[in-house]
Amino acid sequence: MADYDAIVIGAGHNGLVTAAYLAKAGRRVLVLERRERTGGILDTVEIAPGVRAPGIVHTVGRLRTSVIDDLGLVRHGLVLIDPPVRVFAPQPDGPALTLWGDASRTADELRSRSAHDAEAYPTFDKKVRSLASFLAYLNAATPPDVKNLTFADLLTGLRAGRAFRELGARAAREVTRMMPMAIADVVGEVFEDYAIRGAIASRAVLYSATGPWSAGTATTFLSDAAGNDGGAPGQSVSVRGGPGTLAEVLTSAARSFGAEVRTGAEVVRVLTRDERAVGVALASGEELFARAVASSADPKRTLTTLVDPVVIGPHLLWRAGNIRTPGVVSKVNLSLSALPRFPGADEERLRGRIVIAPSIDHLERAFDASKYGRISEEPFLEATIPTLSDPTLAPEGQHVMSVIAQWTPHALREGDWEAERESLADLVVKTMERYAPGLGELVTGRQVLTPVDLEREYGLSGGHPLHAEPGLDCWFAWRPLLGHASYRFGVEGLYLCGSGAHPGGGITGAPGANAAREILADLKKKKR
Ligand SMILES: Cc1cc2nc3c(=O)[nH]c(=O)nc-3n(C[C@H](O)[C@H](O)[C@H](O)COP(=O)(O)OP(=O)(O)OC[C@H]3O[C@@H](n4cnc5c(N)ncnc54)[C@H](O)[C@@H]3O)c2cc1C
């Protein structure tokens, strides 16, 4: 007799979502987390006395509404902050650009830059929302298992076909044309101003080892807009209290449904019997048994380090080892003695994402350097100042700037990250200072997390933020591997429920919720 119906490996947000859904359905669930706290990459960290910063993640705009509602997250203390501004994009030589949630407000402000782009913007925003609705549909579905098509897969296909037809003939043609495209071409067809092209395109390459001229980045862009109020500029929603609060909220929700959550419990092996997952072994030597094992660790780590290679066989082991995880993202948190001054920006404009991506060329050059193991002297940065919307994070008057820096390759061509860590922080401050003169003098503390730190501290293969690249080769039925995209993963009884599964990374809860649905369906069928 198994100890549990399901054991979930990892208490990142997706692992907690899976556990909460399973426990809510009356199943006995245990979550095992190797770190001392839950939340995975959702972390709030103290970077100077009394100053708390979003450790890694800073926006949570894609958190699925049904997850919030189904798990009663508001009852557990979730408060989302959704400012009207989405992007403030300062420029090296000229006035800054602001993208608002309200497309007509954006268009009004664009008029002084380009009458053509002001005219085009609302139509583009509407088109993105409409095409993204189809991707939102796919994101909620379970991809088919191409090797073993079932009646459920057939139904999913029929429903997807209906959703596709509902787009209308023109939009349906447009979505299939656009998805394989490079985002640079997509924005180049519509806008003439370099600044707006860069600001919008940056959304398609965030967290990935792709540049704006990489094929398929339009799909990443549409996926980002899917299922939320993203539209052309994307979302800028944050959590009151910082991302760590969302981790506490999810843990509290999972426990309220009866799930057990243990921290400091590293799983070292998935136990198998007759080529079926039956439990896990912990680093402490303890063995625990369950009817289903769900891993929210990344797919490469799950198959290449946790499962017996004899059970999965050399072919699958080779495929798992080749899942692309090129981590190129670093995080720099700055504590500031006062609010930095960006010319042309009042406080309202700084409450969303501050994006340093003044053109497609700027982005592509910054990406290019990473292909040769280098960091560009002019990186792409996305920053937020969470203390503007959430003063609980720092003493009065002080601020936090949370900066994502790209592209910073895990494997540097010269030197190593121990030596380069502080140079990266210097580069980020120097780059920001160009747009916010005097910012350097306000810095009272800084914290740097490189791709190597992300791998070591958060268990991400290659330091990849999304557990696997979001390219078309790892999308929908191909995520993370063709034939293993239906959340059933590698061996019978083992499931994948983290960002490496469809529909991918970001704080969405979507892979976790979709995986729970499949696990529940299988548990109902099996009466062991
Ligand atoms: C620098 C950076 C910035 C980001 N910013 C944003 C952002 O602003 N907005 C956004 O939406 N997304 C952002 N992301 C992406 C987002 O954070 C991830 O896609 C998401 O957090 C992954 O969640 P998860 O639950 O799938 O996995 P994780 O958060 O990685 O959780 C997996 C958990 O499994 C645990 N684990 C692994 N192996 C074992 C084991 N053997 N035994 C027990 N436990 C184990 C890990 O410790 C971890 O807690 C960012 C990522 C990075 C790196």
The ligand as a MOL file (V3000), in Angstrom:
LIG
                    3D

  0  0  0     0  0            999 V3000
M  V30 BEGIN CTAB
M  V30 COUNTS 53 58 0 0 0
M  V30 BEGIN ATOM
M  V30 1 C 16.3420 35.8790 -13.3200 0
M  V30 2 C 14.9390 35.3900 -13.5660 0
M  V30 3 C 13.9080 36.3020 -13.5700 0
M  V30 4 C 12.6100 35.8870 -13.8270 0
M  V30 5 N 11.6160 36.8170 -13.8150 0
M  V30 6 C 10.3550 36.4360 -14.0410 0
M  V30 7 C 9.3080 37.3820 -13.9430 0
M  V30 8 O 9.5300 38.5440 -13.5900 0
M  V30 9 N 8.0520 36.9570 -14.2280 0
M  V30 10 C 7.7720 35.6550 -14.5790 0
M  V30 11 O 6.6070 35.3360 -14.8140 0
M  V30 12 N 8.7490 34.7270 -14.6380 0
M  V30 13 C 10.0280 35.0780 -14.3900 0
M  V30 14 N 11.0260 34.1480 -14.4290 0
M  V30 15 C 10.7030 32.7520 -14.8200 0
M  V30 16 C 10.0290 32.0170 -13.6860 0
M  V30 17 O 10.6650 32.3460 -12.4930 0
M  V30 18 C 10.0910 30.4870 -13.8400 0
M  V30 19 O 9.6200 30.1030 -15.0920 0
M  V30 20 C 9.2240 29.8250 -12.7520 0
M  V30 21 O 9.4750 30.3700 -11.4950 0
M  V30 22 C 9.4820 28.3750 -12.6500 0
M  V30 23 O 8.5900 27.8690 -11.6680 0
M  V30 24 P 8.4740 26.3210 -11.4170 0
M  V30 25 O 7.5720 26.1120 -10.2540 0
M  V30 26 O 8.1320 25.6270 -12.6760 0
M  V30 27 O 9.9650 25.8690 -11.0590 0
M  V30 28 P 10.9900 26.3580 -9.9380 0
M  V30 29 O 10.6270 27.6730 -9.3850 0
M  V30 30 O 12.3390 26.1930 -10.5540 0
M  V30 31 O 10.7870 25.2860 -8.8070 0
M  V30 32 C 11.3410 23.9840 -8.8570 0
M  V30 33 C 11.5740 23.5510 -7.4170 0
M  V30 34 O 12.0200 22.2090 -7.3990 0
M  V30 35 C 13.0100 22.1000 -6.3860 0
M  V30 36 N 13.8070 20.9090 -6.6750 0
M  V30 37 C 14.5930 20.6860 -7.7630 0
M  V30 38 N 15.1490 19.4720 -7.6680 0
M  V30 39 C 14.7040 18.9160 -6.5210 0
M  V30 40 C 14.9500 17.6700 -5.8610 0
M  V30 41 N 15.7560 16.7570 -6.3980 0
M  V30 42 N 14.3300 17.4310 -4.6850 0
M  V30 43 C 13.4830 18.3500 -4.1250 0
M  V30 44 N 13.2550 19.5540 -4.6940 0
M  V30 45 C 13.8390 19.8290 -5.8750 0
M  V30 46 C 13.7930 23.4010 -6.5250 0
M  V30 47 O 14.5590 23.6690 -5.3610 0
M  V30 48 C 12.6560 24.3850 -6.7260 0
M  V30 49 O 12.1530 24.8570 -5.5030 0
M  V30 50 C 12.3270 34.5150 -14.1050 0
M  V30 51 C 13.3580 33.5790 -14.0120 0
M  V30 52 C 14.6610 34.0080 -13.7320 0
M  V30 53 C 15.7530 32.9950 -13.5980 0
M  V30 END ATOM
M  V30 BEGIN BOND
M  V30 1 1 1 2
M  V30 2 1 2 3
M  V30 3 2 2 52
M  V30 4 2 3 4
M  V30 5 1 4 5
M  V30 6 1 4 50
M  V30 7 2 5 6
M  V30 8 1 6 7
M  V30 9 1 6 13
M  V30 10 2 7 8
M  V30 11 1 7 9
M  V30 12 1 9 10
M  V30 13 2 10 11
M  V30 14 1 10 12
M  V30 15 2 12 13
M  V30 16 1 13 14
M  V30 17 1 14 15
M  V30 18 1 14 50
M  V30 19 1 15 16
M  V30 20 1 16 17
M  V30 21 1 16 18
M  V30 22 1 18 19
M  V30 23 1 18 20
M  V30 24 1 20 21
M  V30 25 1 20 22
M  V30 26 1 22 23
M  V30 27 1 23 24
M  V30 28 2 24 25
M  V30 29 1 24 26
M  V30 30 1 24 27
M  V30 31 1 27 28
M  V30 32 2 28 29
M  V30 33 1 28 30
M  V30 34 1 28 31
M  V30 35 1 31 32
M  V30 36 1 32 33
M  V30 37 1 33 34
M  V30 38 1 33 48
M  V30 39 1 34 35
M  V30 40 1 35 36
M  V30 41 1 35 46
M  V30 42 1 36 37
M  V30 43 1 36 45
M  V30 44 2 37 38
M  V30 45 1 38 39
M  V30 46 1 39 40
M  V30 47 2 39 45
M  V30 48 1 40 41
M  V30 49 2 40 42
M  V30 50 1 42 43
M  V30 51 2 43 44
M  V30 52 1 44 45
M  V30 53 1 46 47
M  V30 54 1 46 48
M  V30 55 1 48 49
M  V30 56 2 50 51
M  V30 57 1 51 52
M  V30 58 1 52 53
M  V30 END BOND
M  V30 END CTAB
M  END
